[in-house]
Amino acid sequence: MEQPTKSKKRLATAKELSAIIIEYYRECNQARIEGRPVGWMPPMNGAIEIFYAMGLQPVFPENWSPICAAFGLTPENFRVTEQMGYSQDLCGYLRNINGYVHGLMKQGGGPLGGLPEPDIIISPGAGCIPVMKIFHILEERFPDAKVFRADLPQVAVEDIQEDHLRYAVDEIRRLIDFLAETTGRRLDYDRLEEVVILSDRACELWDEIMAFRKSIPTPFSAAEIGIMFVMVTRQGTRTAVDYLTRVRDEVRERSRAGIGVIENERVRLFWDNIPPWFNMGLLNYFEGAGGVMVAETYSAAWSLRLNVKNPIEALAMKSLMSYPMVSCVSIKKRKEMVLRACRDYHIDGAILHSNKSCHPITLGQMDIKRALENELGIPSLVIDGDHMDERNFSLAQFQTRADAFMEMLLSKK
């Protein structure tokens, strides 16, 4: 098989995404030119809406890694990191952004204009260890940036108590005071309320879009999950709401008209773990035998509904709930999430991506595999790989195992 690196886009709105991505990074670099403060931060936290409400520019170094992978820049970034003494066994996001800021960025290179240097760094004290270490690296790389060291209790979603929420609210208020002091800008609370309403509306639209994928045939596949870009970078903006409204309308029309990803959908598949950003075309591979990647675990991480009546508390709760998606979720809870998704989306078979670059999300896959078979009668296939580093992936092995798996699923059908 000739190696497909880009996924096939069936949605017209998915094809619009490149313009939105280009505009976002143009805005990031324009902020630097205009003297608008730039802050680097992890994704899915309450700081995003506060930045947009205060007219500040949020930048997400973790999200930059899939962009680098899509442009084929990760090998060079990994080379720089490994020359610095970092192990190849570390998270691909960490190795990529470290290599970028110490390599291409210093040379003034990079796609889409590259990333502007940060005036502010939001350094998290929670989440997975590699994310925290990424920001420790960035603190050293950009010594002139003002650093806000965020601190949150790491507890599972089901264990969040009132005292945890109160602590998170205090952290959000501390962040607002820090930004006001650092930038000289005051937060307009009416504007914050507008931003939180937009953020919640984007989450509502995202949930609607994901629900339409339950249709048989499904109107779009995991190969087009790049639309989540706006859920990472544009939460709290009209851009996200307008774009997702167009996506929702198109997906709804396809669902009502019975238009599927392929002409003859025979097998509905589920992808567990982060997708392979360096080769999203792999998610289309099964279509040749009638298999469609209907759903995936990663899309569930980007929608957290907000209490718009209390914006500060809503953002505090969002920050609390975002970390357990990776670092504080039990194997039991992960198993429940996967089984529920496989029921809801009428899945015939699951692909479990054993991801060398993300051990927290990979933990428990053998338990999930057994539960899928024993409780739902759904076969699964474990694929060794990596969401960033293609050196940890064998295309020939993937092909051989995927072909055999599809033969087995089709024989069952």
Secondary structure, 3 states (H helix, E strand, C coil): CCCCCCCCCCCHHHHCHHHHHHHHHHHHHHHHHHCCCEEECCCCCCHHHHHHHCCCEEECHHHHHHHHHHCCCHHHHHHHHHHCCCCCCCCHHHHHHHHHHHCCCCCCCCHHHCCCCCCEEEECCCCCHHHHHHHHHHHHHCCCCEEEECCCCCCCHHHCCHHHHHHHHHHHHHHHHHHHHHHCCCCCHHHHHHHHHHHHHHHHHHHHHHHHCCCCCCCCCHHHHHHHHHHHHCCCCHHHHHHHHHHHHHHHHHHHHCCCCCCCCCEEEEEECCCCHHHHHHHHHHHHHCEEEEEECHHHHHCCCCCCCCHHHHHHHHHHHHHHHCCCCCHHHHHHHHHHHHHHCCCCEEEEEEECCCHHHHCCHHHHHHHHHHHHCCCEEEEEECCCCHHHCCHHHHHHHHHHHHHHHHHHC
